[in-house]
Amino acid sequence: MTAMIYPTTNPAAAEQMMVTRGEGPYIFDQHGKRYLEGMAGLWCTALGYGNEEIIEVAQQQMRDLSFSHMFGGKTHAAAIELADKLAAMVPMSDGRVFLGNSGSDANDTLMKLIRYHAEASGQPNRIKVIAREQGYHGVTLASAALTAIPTNHTHFQLPFEALGVLRTGSANYYRGGHDGESESEFVARRAQELEALILAEGPDTIAAMIAEPVSGAGGVIVPPAGYFDAVQKVLDRYGIWLWDDEVICGFGRLGTDFGATKMGMAPQMITLAKALSSAYVPISAAIVQGDIADCIAASATDVGVFGHGYTYSGHPLGCAVASKVIDIYQRDHIFDHAAKVGSYLQTRLAEFAGHVLVGEVSGVGMIGALELVADKPTKRPFDGMKVGQFCAKAAEGHGLIIRPLGGNRIAVCPPLIIENSHVDELIEKLGAALDATLDWVTAEKLI
């Protein structure tokens, strides 16, 4: 063991694989074994590994301007170019862009901007944010409070109440639907529950509701038809902003430019990261509607400074790489490719619906998940996460990287550049891992 404290890892099971290089949709370990990267790293390496165009742009930017901060009136061309590209792309009119380093800090930034806007607009009590069960929004103090995954809360003593975080139900029909309840009835009930929460708390105390178009780390939960339309109507009724967390879904993951486009969302706030640079360099963007930014700017002008920013906000390297990645997405029609191959991926994943361990197959575009259950008719779950973890380890043995999630769901989220042949490879290896898992749970008498 080294001196490293590893992120999101069981400390007793660290350093199991040393990743040494990547090539296209594959990674290689210290023994030279090749793995199909079925999770695009952590939902992020959309263009795969070793893209020479991106590498060349990064090298040139490092030679031209390796760093420049953006405090006190300074700026640079790479940041301006990226901000303008993003403002033109996102599903929001007159978007204004703040650049950071990660999805976590982008969501943290918007938590602060909500509070700043509340003071600047003369609504100091309008600071609460509604977040959903099974949502994931990061691990800073504020973004972890928005997140609703137990492992991200245990022992951290997060100040939910002080931060004004409220919780409403997830869009998980498989686990959240009542017996005999149709999907449309489930959607209507979720909308009613949301409105009841708003009225109980006081609409004039709530600024926004944060939601991923498709929940990622919470289980790849695809909302039923009409879900966001029903949610949006409730929020609009009370003047509450929709905060769209596109950290996973943005830039083609669902087969469209953004998840909001796929799901029919009309957000006033958006966060981006991960595929923004195809994970080649850390970078994020927090985007707000123009009237929100104008209110904040007017107040900051009176104060004399907008007192928020990171040393690496608008880092030239991150901006140059992200701008090039966007150019590649557009030039090579990557979103259309993701829609086409994603359709094939979903067809192949659906084949697992008949597997004795699979209770639900969920997914859209180039993201999907299987929920492993002890009994299909009753949806009886396995205890803990051991079964999902076993399946992921079995897949690794067959040369496939997948990810176990809470509730014994296993996720796939391959790079957007894959072809149908890679999908076939993924399905074959995932099937072998499922069969090995079935043998194990049978031997352990878990079913």
N, C-alpha and C positions, 0 to 999 in steps of 0.2 A: 504493500500500500504506500502511496505517496502522501504528501501533506494536503492533498486536495480534499475539500468538502464538496461532494458531488450534488448537483441539483436533482430533485425529484428521483431519488434513488434510495433503496434500502441500504443503509451503510454496511450492513453485514453481507451484502451481495454486490459490492461495487467491483469495477474493473474486470468484468467478465469477457468483454470484447474490446480489443484495440482496433479501431478503424484507422486504416493506413492510407487509403486513397479511394477516389470515386471516379467513375467513368460512365457518362450517360445516365441510365436509370439504375446503375449498379454501384455497390460499395464493396470493398475488399478488407478482410481482417488481417491481423499480423501473420497469419499462416498462409495468406494468399487465397483463402476461400472467398468465392464470389457470392454475393447476396443480391437478389432483386429488392430494391429499396421500396417496399410496399407502403411506406408511410411518408415518402418524400422528405426524409429527415424527421422533422416534427411538423408535418403538414405544410412544408415551406419550399423545398427545392423543386419548384415548378418546372424549370428548364433542365433539371438534372445536373450532373457534375461535369466539370472540366470544359465548359463552354468557352472557346478561345476568344470569341468576340467580346465577351464580358471581361475576361482576363486582360485583354489588350486595353480596353477602356480604363480599367482600374490602374494598370501600369502607367498609362499616359497621364491620368489625373494625379497620381502620386508624384510624377515628375513635375507637372505644371504647378500644382498647389496641393501640398499634402495636408494642410490644415488651415482653416480660417474660422474663427468664431463669428457669431452674428449679433453680438451684443453692441449696444451703444452706437447704432447707425451703420455698422459694417455689414456687407453682404458679398455675395459672389455669384457668378453666372450659373454655376451648376445648380444651386439651390433655387434660383429664380426659375430656371427652365423646368425643374421638376415640379415645383409648386404650380406653375401654370398648366403643365400637362395634367396634373391630377385634378385641378379645378375644372378643366375642360372635360374630363372623363367621368367623374363621379355622378351618380344620379341625384344631383342637388343643384339648384340654381344658385349662382353667386356664392360658391363655396370658398372659404378662406382656410389656408393650410398652415398648420404648425408642425414642424418637423422634429422628430425625436429619434429614439434608438431601438425601441421594442414595442410590442403590442401592449405590454403591461404599462409602460410609461405613457403611451398614447391615451389609454383609458384613465390613467391617473391625472393626466393633463386636463381631460374633459371634466373630471370631477372638480378640479380646481376652477375651471372656467365657468362651470355652473354656479359655483359660489360667488365668483367675481361678478358674474352677470346679475345675480340676485341682489347684491349690494348696489351695483351700478344702475340697475333699473328700478330701484326703490321697492324691491320685493325681498327683503332680507330673509324671510322665512321660507322662500321657495327654493329649497336646496335638496329635498329628498329625491332619491332615485329608486325606481322599481326595478328589481332584477328577478330573473326567473330561476326556479329550482333547476338543477342540472346544467346551469349556464357556467361557462368558463370565460373569465375576462382578464386574467393575469394574476400576478403574485406580489406586487407592491402592496403596501398597507391598504390603500384604498381599493385597488383593483382586486385584491384577494377578498375584500369584504363584498365586492360585487359578485365574485365567483361563488358558486353554491356546490362545491365538491368537498366532502368532509376532510379528505387528506390535506387540503389546502387551508384548513381552519384549525386542525388539532394542535393545541398547545400555543397557538400564536396570539391568543387573547385579542382578537380583532375587534375594533370599536364600532360595531355595526350601528348601534343607536346614535352614537356621536356623529357618525358619517351620514346618517339619514338614509341608510339602506333598508328598503322594504323588499319583501319577497312574495312573489306570486307563483302559481303553478307552471310547470313546464308544458311544452307542446307534445309530450310523450303520450300518444294515444294508447300504445301497447301496454304501458304500465299505469297510465293515469285514467284511462277510460273506465267507466262503471260497467258492470254487467248489463248487457243488452243495449248499451248506449252506442249510437252510431257516431261516425266521425263528425258529422255536422252538428250533432247534439253535443258532442264533446267540445267542439269549437265554441258553440254558443255558451256553454257553461263556463269555459275559461274566460270568455269576454265578460260574462256576468260577474265572475269572481274578481276580475280585474277592476271593474267599475265599483263593486262593493268595497274593495280595498281603498280606492281613491276617495270615495265618499266618507269612509270611516276616518281616514287620515286628514282629510281636508284638501280639496283640489288645489287651493292656493298655496299649499306647502310642498307640492310635488313639481319638480322641474322636468324630469325625463323618465323614460323607461328604456333600459338597455336590453338588447336582444341580438343574438347571432341569427342570421337567416336560417342556417342549419347548425344546431349545437354540435361542436366538435368533440372536445375532451369529455363532455358530459355524456357522450354515447352515440354521436352521429344521429341526432334526433331530427327527422324531417317533419316539419309541421303538416298537419292535414290540410287539404284544400280549403281555402277561405280563412285560414287562421289569421294571417297578418291583416287581411282586409277588416276582419272583425275587431282586432286589436287597435288598428289605426283609427277606426271610427270612435272607439271609446276615448283614445288619447286626444283626438281632435276636439271632441266634445268639451274637454276640460282644458284645452290649451297646453297640453303636455307634449314635450318633444319626444320623437322616436329616435333613439340613439342606436345606430346600426354598427355592431361590431363585426367588421369584415376581415378581421385578422386572418382567419382561415378561409373564408368563402370568397374573398376578393381575388380578382385577376384570374378568372377562368375556372376555378375549382368546381363550380356547379354547372359549367358549360356555358356560362354567360360572363360578361365583363365583371359584374358584381353580383353578390347574392341577392341584393335588394332588387335587381332587375328580374331575377328568376322568381322571387317570391312576391313581387308587386309591392314592395315597401317604398315609402316616401319619407326618408329620414331628414331630420334637421341637424344631426350630428353623425359623423362617421369616423371610425378608426381603422387604420390600415397598417400592416407590417408584413412579416413572413414573405409571401410571394412578391411583394413590392420590389424586392431586389433578388428574387429567387433565392434568398438566404445567402447570397454571396458576401454581403456586407450588412451588419446590423443597421436598420433604419426603420422609422415608423412615421406615420402622419396622423394627426388629429385634425379633422375638418369640421368646421361649423358654418352654418348658414350666414349669409352676409349681414343680416340685421343683428344677429348675436354678436358677431365680430365688431360691428360698428359701435354698438353700445359699450362694449368692453374698451375699444380704442378711445372713445370719447372720454371715458372716465380715467383711463391710463394717461391720457394727455394732460388732464387736469392735475393728476398726481405728479406727473413728470417722468414716469417710467412704468412700463408693464413689467411687474416684478416676477416673472416666471421665465425660465429658460435653462437649458442644459449646456454644458461645455460643448457637447457634440451635436447640439441642434443644428441641422443643416450641414453636417460634416461633408466636405467636398467629395470625398471618396464615395460615401454612401449615396449622395445625390447623383453623381455621375453614373454609378453602376445602376441605380434604380431607373434613371432616365433611359439608359441603354436597354435594360430589361423590358421596359414598356415598349420601346421601339421594336424589339424582337417580337413581343406578343402581337403587336399590330401588323408588322410586316409579314410574319409567317402564319397569320390567322390562327394563333394558338388556341384562342377561345373556341373557335369553330371546330378545331381538331379535338379539343377536350370534350365538346358536346358529342361528337361522332364516336370517339373511342369510349367516352363515358357511357353512352347508350349500350355499347357492347359489354362493358364492364358490369352494368346493372343487370343485363340479361343473364350473364354468366353467374353473378352472385346469387341471383334468384334461384339457381339450381340447388342451392344449399337449403332451401326452405323445407325440403323433405328429409333432411338429415335428422336423426333422432335427437341430437343435442341442440338443434337450432330452433329457438322459439320465434325469433323475428329476424328478417332480413330488411335492413333499412339502407337508404342511400339515394343519391341523385348526382348526376354528372360523374366526376372522378373522386368520389368519396363514398364510403359505405361501411356498414358494420353488421355483425352477426351477434345476437344475444344468445348465449349458451344457457340452457335451462336443464334442470333435473327431471322435469316432467312437462311435456309440451301441452297436453290438454288443460292442465291447471295453471300453467306458466310458473310452476314452482321453481324458484331460483336456487342456485347453489349458494352456500354460505361463503362470505368473503370473496376474494379475487383469485383463489388458487387455481381454479379451473381455467380461467382466462389466461393466467400467467403460464400455466402448463402448455396451453395451446400455442401461445406466442413463442415459447421456447422450442416446442416441437417444430413450428414453422421455421425457426432459425436453423434448426438442424437440417432442414431440407433446402436451405438457401433462400429463405424469404423473410423479410422484416415486416412484421405487423405490430400492432400495439394493443395490449390489454387495457381496458378501461373499467371503471367502476361498474358493479352489477354483472361482472363476467361478460361484458361486451368486448368484442375484438374488432379493431378498426383497420381499414385499408384506405390509403390516400396516396396513390402513386404519383410520380412526376407526370406533368401534363404532356410530356413529349413521347410517352409510351405508345406503342402500336398494339394492334389486336393480338399479335403473337406474344407480347409481354403479358397481356391479360390472360391468355391461355396458360402461360407459365405460372402466373400468380394463382390462378384457380386450381391448377393441378397440385401445387405445393400446399396451398391452403387446405385442399381436400385431404391430402395425406396427413396434415397436422390435425385436422378434425378427427380423422379415423384413429390416430394415435391417442388423442384425448379421450375418445370413447373407450378405447381399450383400458386406459388408465382409470377413468372414473368407474368403469365396471369392476376392475380388479380391486379398487379401493372401496367398493360398495357405496358409492356416492349417488347412485341411481337405483 
